[in-house]
Amino acid sequence: MRFLREIYNDSLLKNSFYLMGANLLNLLLGFVFWIIAARYYSPHEVGTISALLSSMLLLSMISALGFQTAFVFHLPRNRENASRIINSCLTSSIAASLVFSSIFVLGLDFWAPPLKSILSNLKFGILFAAVTAFYTTSANISSAFIAGRKSSFHMTKETLFGFFKILPLQVFSVFGAMGIFMAWGIGVLLAVIIGFFLLSMVWKGYLPVPMLDPIIKSMAGYSAGNYLADIFLSLPRLMLPIMIVNLVSTESTGFFYIAMMIAGLLYGIPQAISNSLLAESSDSGELWLKVKKSIKLNAALLFPGILLFVFFGKFVLNLFNPTYAVNSSTTLIILSVASLPISLNTIFTTVRNAQKRVLSVVKINAAIAVITLAFALPLVRSSGIEGAAIAYLAANTLAAIFVVYKMKNMAGFVLKSILTVTK
């Protein structure tokens, strides 16, 4: 009870746990979503919409324009202008998503010819652009919750999104493959509506009004830097499956995807803690005290998580399909171990963001992306999906070594924080 009371009374710890809870619920509800989809839709339909959703998520990430991290940094420091900042950023992101979606649909012959059979229908093309805009908006709203230290609202919104997209799956099967996408879109739309309602409770007096206030010019450099950093951060996870499908096989890509998805639970731990840390960093005098607390919490959760997947990874994979347990267990172990250097790099980039040293964040994420892909090319050829995992581990480890070297006394600071984890 004392431990739970300590978490509840500490906004850094409380919001970190809410963000981790949201990640876990997203994974579980997503798993249920695809099990139901596989029951009522053909494998071809599921495969087609998987590609369509992947394209939508990529476009949404590009359309965010770096505002998600900028929200977490700027909103706590400029509360009196929160409504103007939120509305201006949302307007910009929605406009960007509509432009990028249109470019994607018009260039399907080049980007994704297999999707042309669906998106060449004008109604479905408009639906695709609308869902992309809704998803981009939902992600920005979540960042506004984190900035306002109300990560519980993010977890509520994402949980309801998970349930809402599951409910119409069976009914929408009459629409064929697009039924899956329509169910997803219903979930996103309702999540956005709920998000706007909750947003007014976090930032008092907030009303959603389209605007482009010049106030966001002051965020431009910070947003642009984090925009590049986010793209580089996502690049290895986006490119490795493509590399595997071209150099190994489609089946191996599935084995790697499932292992990466499960390991993503561990990657979500430092990410959740770091998002909460950045929101708390507006109290600059306590930054390093909160960094120490973040490292302790990260170590307390990450080490048991790694051991869980090392010893019980095959059991977890077997829940999906026994074939995954046979082919993905080694890859899962390697990717799980990679969470250690990833956590150090994530906390380091968060500290740099708190210090407004965004160029440093871009450099570290770009280095990880380039090294991963450079190592992966020969390793995937020789060792398959295990080679891809090793490349990702090696790149993040080299970056973590640089981080320890770059930050004075960082090694001692981290070690001392971890050793006092039980105190």
RARAUR-V851974 format. One record per residue. N is the residue number from 1. SS is DSSP state (2 for helix, 1 for strand, 0 for the rest). NEAR is the number of other C-alpha atoms within 10 Angstrom. D_LAST is the distance of its C-alpha to the last C-alpha in Angstrom with 1 decimal. Layout:
N;SS;NEAR;D_LAST
N;SS;NEAR;D_LAST
This chain:
1;0;6;16.3
2;2;7;13.5
3;2;7;11.8
4;2;10;15.3
5;2;10;15.9
6;2;12;13.0
7;2;16;14.6
8;2;14;18.0
9;2;10;17.5
10;0;12;16.1
11;2;18;19.1
12;2;23;17.5
13;2;20;15.5
14;2;21;18.5
15;2;28;21.1
16;2;29;19.4
17;2;22;19.3
18;2;22;22.9
19;2;25;24.0
20;2;22;22.6
21;2;21;24.3
22;2;23;27.5
23;2;20;27.5
24;2;18;27.2
25;2;16;29.9
26;2;19;32.1
27;2;17;32.0
28;2;12;32.8
29;2;19;35.5
30;2;16;36.9
31;2;14;37.2
32;2;15;39.2
33;2;20;41.3
34;2;17;42.4
35;2;12;43.1
36;2;15;45.4
37;2;21;47.0
38;2;15;47.7
39;2;11;49.4
40;2;19;51.7
41;0;21;52.3
42;0;14;53.8
43;2;12;51.8
44;2;11;53.8
45;2;17;52.9
46;2;21;49.2
47;2;14;49.4
48;2;16;51.3
49;2;18;49.0
50;2;16;45.9
51;2;14;47.5
52;2;20;48.4
53;2;18;44.9
54;2;12;43.5
55;2;18;46.1
56;2;22;45.2
57;2;15;41.4
58;2;15;42.3
59;2;23;44.7
60;2;26;42.2
61;2;22;39.6
62;2;19;42.4
63;2;25;43.6
64;0;26;40.2
65;0;23;41.1
66;0;26;37.5
67;2;29;37.3
68;2;24;34.2
69;2;26;31.8
70;2;27;34.0
71;2;27;33.6
72;2;28;29.8
73;2;29;30.2
74;2;23;33.3
75;2;23;33.3
76;2;21;30.5
77;2;16;32.2
78;0;11;35.7
79;2;14;35.4
80;2;12;38.9
81;2;13;40.4
82;2;21;38.2
83;2;20;41.2
84;2;22;43.4
85;2;24;40.8
86;2;28;39.9
87;2;20;43.6
88;2;20;44.8
89;2;28;42.2
90;2;25;43.0
91;2;19;46.7
92;2;19;46.3
93;2;24;44.3
94;2;23;46.7
95;2;14;49.7
96;2;20;48.1
97;2;29;47.4
98;2;21;51.0
99;2;15;52.4
100;2;18;50.3
101;2;25;51.1
102;2;15;54.8
103;2;12;54.7
104;2;20;53.1
105;2;21;55.6
106;2;15;58.6
107;0;13;57.5
108;2;16;56.8
109;2;12;59.5
110;2;9;57.3
111;2;14;53.7
112;0;14;53.9
113;2;10;57.5
114;2;13;56.4
115;2;16;55.2
116;2;16;58.5
117;2;9;60.0
118;2;16;57.6
119;2;20;57.0
120;0;13;60.7
121;0;11;61.2
122;2;11;61.0
123;2;10;59.3
124;2;15;56.5
125;2;18;56.2
126;2;16;55.7
127;2;17;53.3
128;2;25;51.2
129;2;21;51.1
130;2;18;50.2
131;2;25;47.3
132;2;28;46.0
133;2;27;46.2
134;2;24;44.4
135;2;26;41.6
136;2;27;41.2
137;2;27;41.2
138;2;26;38.6
139;2;19;36.2
140;2;26;36.7
141;2;25;36.2
142;2;25;32.8
143;2;26;31.8
144;2;31;33.1
145;2;24;30.8
146;2;33;27.7
147;2;29;28.9
148;0;22;29.3
149;0;22;25.7
150;0;23;27.3
151;2;28;26.3
152;2;20;27.0
153;2;24;30.6
154;2;27;30.4
155;2;24;29.2
156;2;18;32.0
157;2;23;34.6
158;2;25;33.7
159;2;19;33.6
160;2;19;37.0
161;2;24;38.3
162;2;24;37.4
163;2;16;39.3
164;2;20;42.3
165;2;24;43.0
166;2;22;43.2
167;2;16;45.6
168;0;17;48.7
169;0;22;48.4
170;0;16;51.0
171;2;11;53.5
172;2;18;53.4
173;2;18;54.3
174;2;12;57.9
175;2;11;57.3
176;0;14;56.5
177;0;22;53.8
178;2;22;53.3
179;2;21;52.4
180;2;27;48.9
181;2;24;48.6
182;2;21;50.1
183;2;21;47.5
184;2;23;44.7
185;2;22;46.5
186;2;19;46.7
187;2;24;43.0
188;2;27;42.4
189;2;21;45.0
190;2;17;43.5
191;2;27;40.0
192;2;24;41.3
193;2;14;43.2
194;2;17;40.1
195;2;24;38.1
196;2;16;40.6
197;2;14;40.5
198;2;19;36.7
199;2;25;36.9
200;2;14;38.9
201;2;14;36.1
202;2;17;33.6
203;0;20;36.0
204;0;12;38.3
205;0;10;41.9
206;0;18;41.6
207;0;15;44.7
208;0;16;45.3
209;0;13;48.3
210;0;15;49.4
211;0;15;49.4
212;0;16;49.0
213;0;14;47.9
214;2;11;48.0
215;2;13;44.5
216;2;20;43.1
217;2;11;44.7
218;2;10;41.9
219;2;18;39.5
220;2;15;41.9
221;2;16;40.4
222;2;21;36.8
223;2;23;38.0
224;2;18;40.3
225;2;23;37.6
226;2;24;35.2
227;2;23;38.2
228;2;20;38.8
229;2;23;35.1
230;2;22;34.9
231;2;19;38.1
232;2;22;36.9
233;2;20;33.6
234;2;14;35.6
235;2;18;38.4
236;2;22;37.1
237;2;16;36.4
238;2;14;39.8
239;2;13;41.7
240;2;24;40.4
241;2;23;42.0
242;2;15;45.2
243;2;20;45.2
244;2;24;44.7
245;2;14;47.4
246;2;11;49.8
247;2;16;49.0
248;0;18;48.1
249;0;15;48.9
250;2;13;48.3
251;2;12;46.8
252;2;18;44.3
253;2;21;43.3
254;2;17;42.4
255;2;22;40.3
256;2;25;38.4
257;2;17;38.1
258;2;17;36.5
259;2;28;34.0
260;2;21;33.1
261;2;15;32.8
262;2;18;30.3
263;2;24;28.2
264;2;17;28.4
265;2;18;25.8
266;2;28;23.2
267;2;22;24.7
268;2;20;24.4
269;2;24;20.6
270;2;28;20.3
271;2;20;23.5
272;2;24;22.3
273;2;29;19.2
274;2;25;21.4
275;2;26;24.1
276;2;30;21.8
277;2;29;20.5
278;2;29;24.1
279;2;28;25.1
280;2;24;22.3
281;0;25;23.4
282;0;19;26.3
283;0;12;24.1
284;2;12;24.4
285;2;9;22.9
286;2;11;19.4
287;2;18;19.9
288;2;13;17.6
289;2;10;14.7
290;2;20;15.4
291;2;23;16.0
292;2;18;12.6
293;2;19;11.2
294;2;22;14.1
295;2;23;13.3
296;2;22;9.8
297;2;21;11.6
298;2;25;14.5
299;2;20;13.0
300;2;14;11.4
301;2;13;14.9
302;2;23;17.2
303;2;15;16.6
304;2;11;17.4
305;2;18;20.2
306;2;23;21.7
307;2;14;21.7
308;2;14;23.3
309;2;23;26.1
310;2;17;26.6
311;2;11;27.2
312;2;14;28.6
313;2;23;30.1
314;2;20;33.6
315;2;15;33.1
316;2;17;32.0
317;2;23;35.0
318;2;16;37.3
319;2;10;36.7
320;2;13;38.6
321;0;11;41.2
322;2;14;41.5
323;2;11;42.9
324;2;21;39.7
325;2;20;37.8
326;2;13;40.4
327;2;19;40.6
328;2;25;37.2
329;2;25;34.5
330;2;18;34.4
331;2;23;34.3
332;2;28;31.5
333;2;23;29.3
334;2;24;30.2
335;2;29;29.5
336;2;29;26.1
337;2;22;25.1
338;2;24;26.4
339;2;27;23.7
340;2;23;21.3
341;2;19;23.6
342;2;23;24.6
343;2;25;21.1
344;2;22;21.0
345;2;25;24.5
346;2;24;23.9
347;2;23;21.1
348;2;23;23.4
349;2;24;26.4
350;2;25;24.6
351;2;21;23.7
352;2;16;27.4
353;2;22;28.6
354;2;20;26.7
355;0;14;28.5
356;0;15;31.8
357;0;15;32.2
358;2;22;33.5
359;2;18;35.7
360;2;16;32.7
361;2;26;31.6
362;2;21;35.1
363;2;16;35.3
364;2;22;32.1
365;2;23;33.1
366;2;19;36.7
367;2;17;35.8
368;2;27;33.8
369;2;22;36.7
370;2;15;39.4
371;2;18;37.7
372;2;25;37.0
373;2;21;40.6
374;2;13;42.0
375;2;17;40.2
376;2;28;40.8
377;2;17;44.6
378;2;14;45.2
379;2;18;42.3
380;2;22;43.4
381;2;15;46.9
382;2;14;45.9
383;2;14;42.9
384;0;20;43.2
385;2;30;40.1
386;2;23;37.8
387;2;21;39.2
388;2;30;38.2
389;2;28;34.6
390;2;22;34.5
391;2;28;35.9
392;2;25;33.2
393;2;23;30.4
394;2;19;32.2
395;2;23;32.7
396;2;27;29.2
397;2;20;28.0
398;2;14;30.5
399;2;21;29.4
400;2;22;25.7
401;2;14;26.9
402;2;13;28.9
403;2;20;25.9
404;2;18;23.9
405;2;12;27.1
406;2;11;27.9
407;0;11;24.8
408;0;10;24.5
409;0;10;21.3
410;2;14;20.1
411;2;14;19.4
412;2;11;17.2
413;2;16;15.5
414;2;17;14.9
415;2;13;13.9
416;2;14;11.3
417;2;20;9.9
418;2;18;10.0
419;2;11;8.6
420;0;11;5.3
421;0;16;5.6
422;0;9;3.8
423;0;6;0.0
